[in-house]
């Protein structure tokens, strides 16, 4: 089971907030198996949400389920982009050696 914790940290100037995601930072530093396990869990959750939405009669719950499904999809897309950046940087570092 994965637990995602978000920390809000004040920036030194301007009083703006910076969000940190220690779980994702740790996951991006993990091996491929941990990344695949997380992606599989998210995809499985999306499939379960999609199945339950097909049988949902309450419009309010259906809207909540659609929002959750969209959030999971967007999260997976952003995570894939972060992985791409990670692998690009690793390839660049390997090429400089």
N, C-alpha and C positions, 0 to 999 in steps of 0.2 A: 504494500500500500504506500502510495506517495502522498506526502503532505506538502503543500505549497504555502510558504509563509512570505508575506510581503512586509518589508520594513520601510518606513518613511523616515528619511534622514534630512534634517534642515541643512541647506547649503550655507557656507560661511557668509555670503553676502546676499542682500536683497530679500532674505526671508523666504525664498522659494524652496520648494520641497523636491527632493530627489528620491525616487523609489528604487529600492534594491530588491532583487529576487535571489536570495541565497540558494534556494533549491535549484533554480535554473542555472545559476553560475556553477554550482557543484556538478549538475548533470552535464553541462557542456564540457567539463573537465574529465568526465567519466569515460570509461571504455565504451566501445560500440554496443556491447550487450545491454548495458544499462539504458542507453539511448533508445535502442530498439524495444526494450521492455516498456519504457515510458510511452513511446509512440504507439505500441500495441495496446496498452491500457487505454489511452485516449481514443483510439479507433474503436475499440470494443465498447467503450462508453457511448460513443457516437452511434454505433449500431443499435445499442439498447435504447437510447433516446429516440432514435428514428422509429424503431418498432413500437415503442409505447405511444409515440405521437400519432401513429396510424389508427390507434384504438382509443384515442382521447376524445371525449365528447364535450368536456368543459372547455369553453373558449379561453378562459383565463389561464388554465393549466397548459393548454396547447400553446398559447403565446409564450408562457414561461419556458416551455420545452424547446420551442423554436429559438428563443433567445439563447438558451444554454447550448443548443446545437451549433448555432452560429458562432458563439464564443469559443467553443472547442475547435471548430474549423479554423477560425482566425488564429487561435493560439498555435495550432499545428503548423499553419502557414508561416507564422512569424518564427517559430522554432526551427523550421526547415531553413529559413533565411539565415538565422543565426548559425546553424550548422554549416551552411555554405560559406559564410564568412570565416568560420573557424578553419574549415578545410582549405580554403584559399590561402589563408595566412600560413598554415602549416606547409603547404606546397611551396609558397614563396620562401619561407625560412629554409626548407630543404634545398631549394635551388640556389640559395646564397652560400651554401656550405661547399 
